[in-house]
Amino acid sequence: MSWTIIKTRGFHEYAISRLAETHAFLKLRPTTWQGTNVRYSLITPTLLRPSLERLCASIDAQSCRDWEHLIAVDTVINSAAERMLARIQHAQRVIWQCPRPHRNFGNTCRHAASLRAQGDYIFYLDDDIYLADENVLHVLECVTAAWAIFPMLLEGNRFFNDPPGYERTDTANFIVQRSLGTWPDIADYAADGNLVERLRREHSYQSLPDCRPLVVMPRMNFGDKWFPWGKLHNEFKLRKARVRSWGSRLKRRLRI
Protein backbone atom coordinates (compact mmCIF):
# COMPACT_ATOMS: atom_id res chain seq x y z
CA MET A 1 0.00 0.00 0.00
CA SER A 2 1.36 3.42 -0.87
CA TRP A 3 1.47 6.05 1.84
CA THR A 4 -1.19 8.71 1.39
CA ILE A 5 -2.67 11.56 3.38
CA ILE A 6 -6.24 11.34 4.63
CA LYS A 7 -8.17 14.34 5.97
CA THR A 8 -11.09 13.71 8.30
CA ARG A 9 -13.08 16.74 9.49
CA GLY A 10 -10.04 18.97 9.66
CA PHE A 11 -7.72 16.34 11.13
CA HIS A 12 -4.99 14.21 9.62
CA GLU A 13 -5.78 10.60 10.44
CA TYR A 14 -2.86 8.62 11.71
CA ALA A 15 -2.45 4.88 11.85
CA ILE A 16 0.79 3.75 13.47
CA SER A 17 2.17 0.69 11.69
CA ARG A 18 5.56 -0.23 13.17
CA LEU A 19 8.84 1.33 14.21
CA ALA A 20 10.80 1.77 11.01
CA GLU A 21 14.55 1.55 10.82
CA THR A 22 14.76 5.26 10.21
CA HIS A 23 13.70 7.81 12.80
CA ALA A 24 10.76 9.02 10.70
CA PHE A 25 8.58 5.97 11.35
CA LEU A 26 5.30 7.88 11.86
CA LYS A 27 3.52 7.63 8.52
CA LEU A 28 0.27 9.09 7.22
CA ARG A 29 -1.84 6.36 5.73
CA PRO A 30 -5.47 5.20 5.68
CA THR A 31 -6.40 3.10 8.69
CA THR A 32 -7.99 -0.33 8.35
CA TRP A 33 -9.99 0.09 11.56
CA GLN A 34 -13.63 0.88 10.77
CA GLY A 35 -15.01 0.98 14.31
CA THR A 36 -18.43 -0.33 13.31
CA ASN A 37 -20.67 -2.31 15.64
CA VAL A 38 -18.83 -1.48 18.84
CA ARG A 39 -20.45 -0.52 22.12
CA TYR A 40 -17.92 2.06 23.33
CA SER A 41 -16.08 4.88 21.61
CA LEU A 42 -13.34 6.00 24.00
CA ILE A 43 -12.23 9.53 23.14
CA THR A 44 -8.97 11.08 24.34
CA PRO A 45 -7.64 14.55 23.52
CA THR A 46 -3.96 14.57 24.40
CA LEU A 47 -0.98 16.84 24.92
CA LEU A 48 1.13 13.65 24.67
CA ARG A 49 1.91 13.59 28.36
CA PRO A 50 3.63 10.41 29.61
CA SER A 51 0.41 9.45 31.43
CA LEU A 52 -1.16 8.68 28.03
CA GLU A 53 0.69 5.35 27.99
CA ARG A 54 -0.86 4.39 31.34
CA LEU A 55 -4.34 5.20 30.02
CA CYS A 56 -3.81 3.17 26.85
CA ALA A 57 -2.48 0.22 28.87
CA SER A 58 -5.60 0.27 31.06
CA ILE A 59 -7.81 0.28 27.95
CA ASP A 60 -5.85 -2.48 26.21
CA ALA A 61 -6.21 -4.65 29.34
CA GLN A 62 -10.04 -4.53 29.31
CA SER A 63 -11.68 -7.94 29.32
CA CYS A 64 -14.48 -6.45 27.20
CA ARG A 65 -13.09 -5.94 23.68
CA ASP A 66 -16.16 -4.09 22.37
CA TRP A 67 -14.47 -0.69 21.96
CA GLU A 68 -12.60 1.71 19.73
CA HIS A 69 -10.14 4.30 21.04
CA LEU A 70 -9.92 7.64 19.24
CA ILE A 71 -6.95 9.82 20.19
CA ALA A 72 -6.79 13.44 19.02
CA VAL A 73 -3.30 14.94 19.40
CA ASP A 74 -3.50 18.60 20.43
CA THR A 75 0.18 19.48 20.25
CA VAL A 76 3.26 19.27 18.06
CA ILE A 77 4.62 15.76 17.49
CA ASN A 78 8.36 15.64 18.17
CA SER A 79 10.71 12.66 18.09
CA ALA A 80 9.93 11.60 21.68
CA ALA A 81 6.21 11.78 20.94
CA GLU A 82 6.69 9.63 17.85
CA ARG A 83 8.29 6.91 19.97
CA MET A 84 5.42 7.09 22.44
CA LEU A 85 2.82 6.81 19.68
CA ALA A 86 4.59 3.73 18.37
CA ARG A 87 4.42 2.11 21.81
CA ILE A 88 0.65 2.64 22.17
CA GLN A 89 -0.34 1.33 18.75
CA HIS A 90 -3.31 -1.04 18.74
CA ALA A 91 -5.58 -2.47 16.06
CA GLN A 92 -8.58 -0.72 17.65
CA ARG A 93 -6.87 2.62 18.21
CA VAL A 94 -6.96 5.53 15.73
CA ILE A 95 -4.87 8.68 16.14
CA TRP A 96 -5.27 12.15 14.62
CA GLN A 97 -3.24 15.30 14.91
CA CYS A 98 -5.00 18.64 15.15
CA PRO A 99 -3.56 21.04 12.55
CA ARG A 100 -4.15 23.97 14.94
CA PRO A 101 -2.88 22.83 18.35
CA HIS A 102 -4.05 24.18 21.72
CA ARG A 103 -7.35 25.50 20.41
CA ASN A 104 -10.37 25.80 22.72
CA PHE A 105 -8.76 23.83 25.58
CA GLY A 106 -9.03 20.53 23.71
CA ASN A 107 -12.71 21.02 22.87
CA THR A 108 -12.00 21.14 19.13
CA CYS A 109 -10.28 17.75 19.42
CA ARG A 110 -13.13 16.21 21.42
CA HIS A 111 -15.69 17.62 19.01
CA ALA A 112 -13.97 16.19 15.93
CA ALA A 113 -13.50 12.79 17.57
CA SER A 114 -17.14 12.66 18.71
CA LEU A 115 -18.21 13.16 15.10
CA ARG A 116 -15.89 10.32 14.01
CA ALA A 117 -17.09 7.92 16.74
CA GLN A 118 -18.97 4.76 15.74
CA GLY A 119 -19.79 3.23 19.12
CA ASP A 120 -23.18 3.09 20.82
CA TYR A 121 -21.82 5.08 23.78
CA ILE A 122 -19.10 7.73 24.03
CA PHE A 123 -16.72 7.65 26.99
CA TYR A 124 -14.51 10.76 27.29
CA LEU A 125 -11.13 9.96 28.88
CA ASP A 126 -8.44 12.62 29.24
CA ASP A 127 -4.81 11.56 28.98
CA ASP A 128 -4.04 12.13 32.68
CA ILE A 129 -6.49 9.50 33.98
CA TYR A 130 -6.88 5.74 33.58
CA LEU A 131 -9.45 2.95 34.01
CA ALA A 132 -9.45 1.46 37.51
CA ASP A 133 -9.25 -2.22 36.47
CA GLU A 134 -9.74 -4.60 33.55
CA ASN A 135 -13.52 -4.99 34.09
CA VAL A 136 -14.65 -1.36 33.83
CA LEU A 137 -16.33 -1.74 30.43
CA HIS A 138 -18.02 -4.95 31.58
CA VAL A 139 -19.54 -3.07 34.53
CA LEU A 140 -20.96 -0.45 32.15
CA GLU A 141 -22.76 -3.07 30.06
CA CYS A 142 -25.73 -2.63 32.41
CA VAL A 143 -26.27 0.89 31.06
CA THR A 144 -29.36 1.20 28.84
CA ALA A 145 -30.36 4.85 29.40
CA ALA A 146 -29.45 7.83 27.23
CA TRP A 147 -26.55 8.52 29.58
CA ALA A 148 -25.24 7.25 32.89
CA ILE A 149 -23.16 8.53 35.81
CA PHE A 150 -20.81 6.52 38.04
CA PRO A 151 -18.14 7.12 40.71
CA MET A 152 -14.51 7.93 40.03
CA LEU A 153 -11.46 8.24 42.26
CA LEU A 154 -10.25 11.86 42.34
CA GLU A 155 -6.95 12.50 44.14
CA GLY A 156 -7.55 9.43 46.28
CA ASN A 157 -11.15 10.33 47.19
CA ARG A 158 -14.38 8.86 45.85
CA PHE A 159 -16.10 11.45 43.66
CA PHE A 160 -19.78 11.02 42.78
CA ASN A 161 -22.76 13.39 42.81
CA ASP A 162 -26.37 12.49 42.15
CA PRO A 163 -28.09 14.40 40.70
CA PRO A 164 -25.36 15.35 38.23
CA GLY A 165 -24.70 18.92 37.18
CA TYR A 166 -22.23 21.68 36.54
CA GLU A 167 -19.19 21.33 38.86
CA ARG A 168 -20.81 18.12 40.17
CA THR A 169 -19.86 15.80 37.30
CA ASP A 170 -16.42 15.38 35.77
CA THR A 171 -15.64 14.60 32.12
CA ALA A 172 -14.85 10.97 33.04
CA ASN A 173 -17.86 10.65 35.37
CA PHE A 174 -20.34 9.60 32.68
CA ILE A 175 -20.96 7.87 29.37
CA VAL A 176 -23.51 9.06 26.83
CA GLN A 177 -25.20 7.73 23.72
CA ARG A 178 -23.29 8.77 20.62
CA SER A 179 -26.23 10.62 19.06
CA LEU A 180 -26.53 12.82 22.17
CA GLY A 181 -22.90 13.22 23.20
CA THR A 182 -21.35 15.46 20.53
CA TRP A 183 -18.84 17.62 22.38
CA PRO A 184 -19.35 21.41 22.06
CA ASP A 185 -16.60 23.11 20.04
CA ILE A 186 -16.37 26.22 22.19
CA ALA A 187 -13.61 28.25 23.87
CA ASP A 188 -14.67 27.28 27.39
CA TYR A 189 -12.51 25.36 29.88
CA ALA A 190 -15.72 24.05 31.47
CA ALA A 191 -17.35 22.65 28.32
CA ASP A 192 -17.92 19.34 30.10
CA GLY A 193 -20.19 21.12 32.57
CA ASN A 194 -22.16 22.66 29.71
CA LEU A 195 -22.64 19.24 28.11
CA VAL A 196 -23.74 17.67 31.41
CA GLU A 197 -26.23 20.48 32.05
CA ARG A 198 -27.77 20.00 28.60
CA LEU A 199 -28.04 16.25 29.09
CA ARG A 200 -29.59 16.72 32.55
CA ARG A 201 -32.24 19.07 31.20
CA GLU A 202 -33.16 17.07 28.12
CA HIS A 203 -32.66 13.38 28.93
CA SER A 204 -33.17 10.95 31.79
CA TYR A 205 -30.04 9.28 33.14
CA GLN A 206 -29.02 6.05 34.84
CA SER A 207 -27.17 6.29 38.14
CA LEU A 208 -24.71 3.68 39.44
CA PRO A 209 -24.19 4.92 43.04
CA ASP A 210 -23.14 1.54 44.47
CA CYS A 211 -20.56 0.92 41.78
CA ARG A 212 -16.88 0.98 42.69
CA PRO A 213 -14.89 3.91 41.23
CA LEU A 214 -14.33 3.10 37.56
CA VAL A 215 -11.86 5.84 36.65
CA VAL A 216 -8.80 7.12 38.52
CA MET A 217 -7.53 10.70 38.36
CA PRO A 218 -4.34 10.88 40.46
CA ARG A 219 -4.43 14.67 40.66
CA MET A 220 -6.31 17.64 39.29
CA ASN A 221 -4.76 19.19 36.20
CA PHE A 222 -5.59 22.73 35.13
CA GLY A 223 -3.24 22.79 32.15
CA ASP A 224 -0.77 25.08 33.92
CA LYS A 225 2.13 23.76 31.86
CA TRP A 226 0.51 24.79 28.59
CA PHE A 227 -1.53 27.77 29.82
CA PRO A 228 0.41 29.64 32.56
CA TRP A 229 -2.82 31.32 33.63
CA GLY A 230 -4.59 27.94 33.78
CA LYS A 231 -5.86 27.98 37.38
CA LEU A 232 -6.82 31.65 37.29
CA HIS A 233 -8.58 31.26 33.95
CA ASN A 234 -10.40 28.14 35.15
CA GLU A 235 -11.63 29.91 38.29
CA PHE A 236 -12.84 32.83 36.19
CA LYS A 237 -14.74 30.46 33.90
CA LEU A 238 -16.33 28.66 36.85
CA ARG A 239 -17.49 31.92 38.42
CA LYS A 240 -18.83 33.12 35.07
CA ALA A 241 -20.70 29.85 34.61
CA ARG A 242 -22.21 30.12 38.09
CA VAL A 243 -23.57 33.55 37.25
CA ARG A 244 -24.88 32.33 33.90
CA SER A 245 -26.52 29.32 35.53
CA TRP A 246 -28.09 31.53 38.21
CA GLY A 247 -29.40 33.89 35.51
CA SER A 248 -30.92 31.01 33.56
CA ARG A 249 -32.72 29.70 36.64
CA LEU A 250 -34.02 33.18 37.41
CA LYS A 251 -35.32 33.61 33.88
CA ARG A 252 -37.13 30.25 34.04
CA ARG A 253 -38.77 31.21 37.33
CA LEU A 254 -39.83 34.58 36.00
CA ARG A 255 -40.78 32.98 32.68
CA ILE A 256 -38.84 35.60 30.76
DOVO-521766 format. One record per residue (C-alpha): residue in three letters; x, y, z. Coordinates in Angstrom, 2 decimals. Each point is the difference from the previous one (the first is absolute). Layout:
N
+------+---------+---------+---------+
! resn !       u !       v !       w !
+------+---------+---------+---------+
!  ala !       X !       Y !       Z !
...
+------+---------+---------+---------+
This chain:
256
+------+---------+---------+---------+
! resn !       u !       v !       w !
+------+---------+---------+---------+
!  met !    0.00 !    0.00 !    0.00 !
!  ser !    1.36 !    3.42 !   -0.87 !
!  trp !    0.11 !    2.63 !    2.71 !
!  thr !   -2.66 !    2.66 !   -0.45 !
!  ile !   -1.48 !    2.85 !    1.99 !
!  ile !   -3.57 !   -0.22 !    1.25 !
!  lys !   -1.93 !    3.00 !    1.34 !
!  thr !   -2.92 !   -0.63 !    2.33 !
!  arg !   -1.99 !    3.03 !    1.19 !
!  gly !    3.04 !    2.23 !    0.17 !
!  phe !    2.32 !   -2.63 !    1.47 !
!  his !    2.73 !   -2.13 !   -1.51 !
!  glu !   -0.79 !   -3.61 !    0.82 !
!  tyr !    2.92 !   -1.98 !    1.27 !
!  ala !    0.41 !   -3.74 !    0.14 !
!  ile !    3.24 !   -1.13 !    1.62 !
!  ser !    1.38 !   -3.06 !   -1.78 !
!  arg !    3.39 !   -0.92 !    1.48 !
!  leu !    3.28 !    1.56 !    1.04 !
!  ala !    1.96 !    0.44 !   -3.20 !
!  glu !    3.75 !   -0.22 !   -0.19 !
!  thr !    0.21 !    3.71 !   -0.61 !
!  his !   -1.06 !    2.55 !    2.59 !
!  ala !   -2.94 !    1.21 !   -2.10 !
!  phe !   -2.18 !   -3.05 !    0.65 !
!  leu !   -3.28 !    1.91 !    0.51 !
!  lys !   -1.78 !   -0.25 !   -3.34 !
!  leu !   -3.25 !    1.46 !   -1.30 !
!  arg !   -2.11 !   -2.73 !   -1.49 !
!  pro !   -3.63 !   -1.16 !   -0.05 !
!  thr !   -0.93 !   -2.10 !    3.01 !
!  thr !   -1.59 !   -3.43 !   -0.34 !
!  trp !   -2.00 !    0.42 !    3.21 !
!  gln !   -3.64 !    0.79 !   -0.79 !
!  gly !   -1.38 !    0.10 !    3.54 !
!  thr !   -3.42 !   -1.31 !   -1.00 !
!  asn !   -2.24 !   -1.98 !    2.33 !
!  val !    1.84 !    0.83 !    3.20 !
!  arg !   -1.62 !    0.96 !    3.28 !
!  tyr !    2.53 !    2.58 !    1.21 !
!  ser !    1.84 !    2.82 !   -1.72 !
!  leu !    2.74 !    1.12 !    2.39 !
!  ile !    1.11 !    3.53 !   -0.86 !
!  thr !    3.26 !    1.55 !    1.20 !
!  pro !    1.33 !    3.47 !   -0.82 !
!  thr !    3.68 !    0.02 !    0.88 !
!  leu !    2.98 !    2.27 !    0.52 !
!  leu !    2.11 !   -3.19 !   -0.25 !
!  arg !    0.78 !   -0.06 !    3.69 !
!  pro !    1.72 !   -3.18 !    1.25 !
!  ser !   -3.22 !   -0.96 !    1.82 !
!  leu !   -1.57 !   -0.77 !   -3.40 !
!  glu !    1.85 !   -3.33 !   -0.04 !
!  arg !   -1.55 !   -0.96 !    3.35 !
!  leu !   -3.48 !    0.81 !   -1.32 !
!  cys !    0.53 !   -2.03 !   -3.17 !
!  ala !    1.33 !   -2.95 !    2.02 !
!  ser !   -3.12 !    0.05 !    2.19 !
!  ile !   -2.21 !    0.01 !   -3.11 !
!  asp !    1.96 !   -2.76 !   -1.74 !
!  ala !   -0.36 !   -2.17 !    3.13 !
!  gln !   -3.83 !    0.12 !   -0.03 !
!  ser !   -1.64 !   -3.41 !    0.01 !
!  cys !   -2.80 !    1.49 !   -2.12 !
!  arg !    1.39 !    0.51 !   -3.52 !
!  asp !   -3.07 !    1.85 !   -1.31 !
!  trp !    1.69 !    3.40 !   -0.41 !
!  glu !    1.87 !    2.40 !   -2.23 !
!  his !    2.46 !    2.59 !    1.31 !
!  leu !    0.22 !    3.34 !   -1.80 !
!  ile !    2.97 !    2.18 !    0.95 !
!  ala !    0.16 !    3.62 !   -1.17 !
!  val !    3.49 !    1.50 !    0.38 !
!  asp !   -0.20 !    3.66 !    1.03 !
!  thr !    3.68 !    0.88 !   -0.18 !
!  val !    3.08 !   -0.21 !   -2.19 !
!  ile !    1.36 !   -3.51 !   -0.57 !
!  asn !    3.74 !   -0.12 !    0.68 !
!  ser !    2.35 !   -2.98 !   -0.08 !
!  ala !   -0.78 !   -1.06 !    3.59 !
!  ala !   -3.72 !    0.18 !   -0.74 !
!  glu !    0.48 !   -2.15 !   -3.09 !
!  arg !    1.60 !   -2.72 !    2.12 !
!  met !   -2.87 !    0.18 !    2.47 !
!  leu !   -2.60 !   -0.28 !   -2.76 !
!  ala !    1.77 !   -3.08 !   -1.31 !
!  arg !   -0.17 !   -1.62 !    3.44 !
!  ile !   -3.77 !    0.53 !    0.36 !
!  gln !   -0.99 !   -1.31 !   -3.42 !
!  his !   -2.97 !   -2.37 !   -0.01 !
!  ala !   -2.27 !   -1.43 !   -2.68 !
!  gln !   -3.00 !    1.75 !    1.59 !
!  arg !    1.71 !    3.34 !    0.56 !
!  val !   -0.09 !    2.91 !   -2.48 !
!  ile !    2.09 !    3.15 !    0.41 !
!  trp !   -0.40 !    3.47 !   -1.52 !
!  gln !    2.03 !    3.15 !    0.29 !
!  cys !   -1.76 !    3.34 !    0.24 !
!  pro !    1.44 !    2.40 !   -2.60 !
!  arg !   -0.59 !    2.93 !    2.39 !
!  pro !    1.27 !   -1.14 !    3.41 !
!  his !   -1.17 !    1.35 !    3.37 !
!  arg !   -3.30 !    1.32 !   -1.31 !
!  asn !   -3.02 !    0.30 !    2.31 !
!  phe !    1.61 !   -1.97 !    2.86 !
!  gly !   -0.27 !   -3.30 !   -1.87 !
!  asn !   -3.68 !    0.49 !   -0.84 !
!  thr !    0.71 !    0.12 !   -3.74 !
!  cys !    1.72 !   -3.39 !    0.29 !
!  arg !   -2.85 !   -1.54 !    2.00 !
!  his !   -2.56 !    1.41 !   -2.41 !
!  ala !    1.72 !   -1.43 !   -3.08 !
!  ala !    0.47 !   -3.40 !    1.64 !
!  ser !   -3.64 !   -0.13 !    1.14 !
!  leu !   -1.07 !    0.50 !   -3.61 !
!  arg !    2.32 !   -2.84 !   -1.09 !
!  ala !   -1.20 !   -2.40 !    2.73 !
!  gln !   -1.88 !   -3.16 !   -1.00 !
!  gly !   -0.82 !   -1.53 !    3.38 !
!  asp !   -3.39 !   -0.14 !    1.70 !
!  tyr !    1.36 !    1.99 !    2.96 !
!  ile !    2.72 !    2.65 !    0.25 !
!  phe !    2.38 !   -0.08 !    2.96 !
!  tyr !    2.21 !    3.11 !    0.30 !
!  leu !    3.38 !   -0.80 !    1.59 !
!  asp !    2.69 !    2.66 !    0.36 !
!  asp !    3.63 !   -1.06 !   -0.26 !
!  asp !    0.77 !    0.57 !    3.70 !
!  ile !   -2.45 !   -2.63 !    1.30 !
!  tyr !   -0.39 !   -3.76 !   -0.40 !
!  leu !   -2.57 !   -2.79 !    0.43 !
!  ala !    0.00 !   -1.49 !    3.50 !
!  asp !    0.20 !   -3.68 !   -1.04 !
!  glu !   -0.49 !   -2.38 !   -2.92 !
!  asn !   -3.78 !   -0.39 !    0.54 !
!  val !   -1.13 !    3.63 !   -0.26 !
!  leu !   -1.68 !   -0.38 !   -3.40 !
!  his !   -1.69 !   -3.21 !    1.15 !
!  val !   -1.52 !    1.88 !    2.95 !
!  leu !   -1.42 !    2.62 !   -2.38 !
!  glu !   -1.80 !   -2.62 !   -2.09 !
!  cys !   -2.97 !    0.44 !    2.35 !
!  val !   -0.54 !    3.52 !   -1.35 !
!  thr !   -3.09 !    0.31 !   -2.22 !
!  ala !   -1.00 !    3.65 !    0.56 !
!  ala !    0.91 !    2.98 !   -2.17 !
!  trp !    2.90 !    0.69 !    2.35 !
!  ala !    1.31 !   -1.27 !    3.31 !
!  ile !    2.08 !    1.28 !    2.92 !
!  phe !    2.35 !   -2.01 !    2.23 !
!  pro !    2.67 !    0.60 !    2.67 !
!  met !    3.63 !    0.81 !   -0.68 !
!  leu !    3.05 !    0.31 !    2.23 !
!  leu !    1.21 !    3.62 !    0.08 !
!  glu !    3.30 !    0.64 !    1.80 !
!  gly !   -0.60 !   -3.07 !    2.14 !
!  asn !   -3.60 !    0.90 !    0.91 !
!  arg !   -3.23 !   -1.47 !   -1.34 !
!  phe !   -1.72 !    2.59 !   -2.19 !
!  phe !   -3.68 !   -0.43 !   -0.88 !
!  asn !   -2.98 !    2.37 !    0.03 !
!  asp !   -3.61 !   -0.90 !   -0.66 !
!  pro !   -1.72 !    1.91 !   -1.45 !
!  pro !    2.73 !    0.95 !   -2.47 !
!  gly !    0.66 !    3.57 !   -1.05 !
!  tyr !    2.47 !    2.76 !   -0.64 !
!  glu !    3.04 !   -0.35 !    2.32 !
!  arg !   -1.62 !   -3.21 !    1.31 !
!  thr !    0.95 !   -2.32 !   -2.87 !
!  asp !    3.44 !   -0.42 !   -1.53 !
!  thr !    0.78 !   -0.78 !   -3.65 !
!  ala !    0.79 !   -3.63 !    0.92 !
!  asn !   -3.01 !   -0.32 !    2.33 !
!  phe !   -2.48 !   -1.05 !   -2.69 !
!  ile !   -0.62 !   -1.73 !   -3.31 !
!  val !   -2.55 !    1.19 !   -2.54 !
!  gln !   -1.69 !   -1.33 !   -3.11 !
!  arg !    1.91 !    1.04 !   -3.10 !
!  ser !   -2.94 !    1.85 !   -1.56 !
!  leu !   -0.30 !    2.20 !    3.11 !
!  gly !    3.63 !    0.40 !    1.03 !
!  thr !    1.55 !    2.24 !   -2.67 !
!  trp !    2.51 !    2.16 !    1.85 !
!  pro !   -0.51 !    3.79 !   -0.32 !
!  asp !    2.75 !    1.70 !   -2.02 !
!  ile !    0.23 !    3.11 !    2.15 !
!  ala !    2.76 !    2.03 !    1.68 !
!  asp !   -1.06 !   -0.97 !    3.52 !
!  tyr !    2.16 !   -1.92 !    2.49 !
!  ala !   -3.21 !   -1.31 !    1.59 !
!  ala !   -1.63 !   -1.40 !   -3.15 !
!  asp !   -0.57 !   -3.31 !    1.78 !
!  gly !   -2.27 !    1.78 !    2.47 !
!  asn !   -1.97 !    1.54 !   -2.86 !
!  leu !   -0.48 !   -3.42 !   -1.60 !
!  val !   -1.10 !   -1.57 !    3.30 !
!  glu !   -2.49 !    2.81 !    0.64 !
!  arg !   -1.54 !   -0.48 !   -3.45 !
!  leu !   -0.27 !   -3.75 !    0.49 !
!  arg !   -1.55 !    0.47 !    3.46 !
!  arg !   -2.65 !    2.35 !   -1.35 !
!  glu !   -0.92 !   -2.00 !   -3.08 !
!  his !    0.50 !   -3.69 !    0.81 !
!  ser !   -0.51 !   -2.43 !    2.86 !
!  tyr !    3.13 !   -1.67 !    1.35 !
!  gln !    1.02 !   -3.23 !    1.70 !
!  ser !    1.85 !    0.24 !    3.30 !
!  leu !    2.46 !   -2.61 !    1.30 !
!  pro !    0.52 !    1.24 !    3.60 !
!  asp !    1.05 !   -3.38 !    1.43 !
!  cys !    2.58 !   -0.62 !   -2.69 !
!  arg !    3.68 !    0.06 !    0.91 !
!  pro !    1.99 !    2.93 !   -1.46 !
!  leu !    0.56 !   -0.81 !   -3.67 !
!  val !    2.47 !    2.74 !   -0.91 !
!  val !    3.06 !    1.28 !    1.87 !
!  met !    1.27 !    3.58 !   -0.16 !
!  pro !    3.19 !    0.18 !    2.10 !
!  arg !   -0.09 !    3.79 !    0.20 !
!  met !   -1.88 !    2.97 !   -1.37 !
!  asn !    1.55 !    1.55 !   -3.09 !
!  phe !   -0.83 !    3.54 !   -1.07 !
!  gly !    2.35 !    0.06 !   -2.98 !
!  asp !    2.47 !    2.29 !    1.77 !
!  lys !    2.90 !   -1.32 !   -2.06 !
!  trp !   -1.62 !    1.03 !   -3.27 !
!  phe !   -2.04 !    2.98 !    1.23 !
!  pro !    1.94 !    1.87 !    2.74 !
!  trp !   -3.23 !    1.68 !    1.07 !
!  gly !   -1.77 !   -3.38 !    0.15 !
!  lys !   -1.27 !    0.04 !    3.60 !
!  leu !   -0.96 !    3.67 !   -0.09 !
!  his !   -1.76 !   -0.39 !   -3.34 !
!  asn !   -1.82 !   -3.12 !    1.20 !
!  glu !   -1.23 !    1.77 !    3.14 !
!  phe !   -1.21 !    2.92 !   -2.10 !
!  lys !   -1.90 !   -2.37 !   -2.29 !
!  leu !   -1.59 !   -1.80 !    2.95 !
!  arg !   -1.16 !    3.26 !    1.57 !
!  lys !   -1.34 !    1.20 !   -3.35 !
!  ala !   -1.87 !   -3.27 !   -0.46 !
!  arg !   -1.51 !    0.27 !    3.48 !
!  val !   -1.36 !    3.43 !   -0.84 !
!  arg !   -1.31 !   -1.22 !   -3.35 !
!  ser !   -1.64 !   -3.01 !    1.63 !
!  trp !   -1.57 !    2.21 !    2.68 !
!  gly !   -1.31 !    2.36 !   -2.70 !
!  ser !   -1.52 !   -2.88 !   -1.95 !
!  arg !   -1.80 !   -1.31 !    3.08 !
!  leu !   -1.30 !    3.48 !    0.77 !
!  lys !   -1.30 !    0.43 !   -3.53 !
!  arg !   -1.81 !   -3.36 !    0.16 !
!  arg !   -1.64 !    0.96 !    3.29 !
!  leu !   -1.06 !    3.37 !   -1.33 !
!  arg !   -0.95 !   -1.60 !   -3.32 !
!  ile !    1.94 !    2.62 !   -1.92 !
+------+---------+---------+---------+
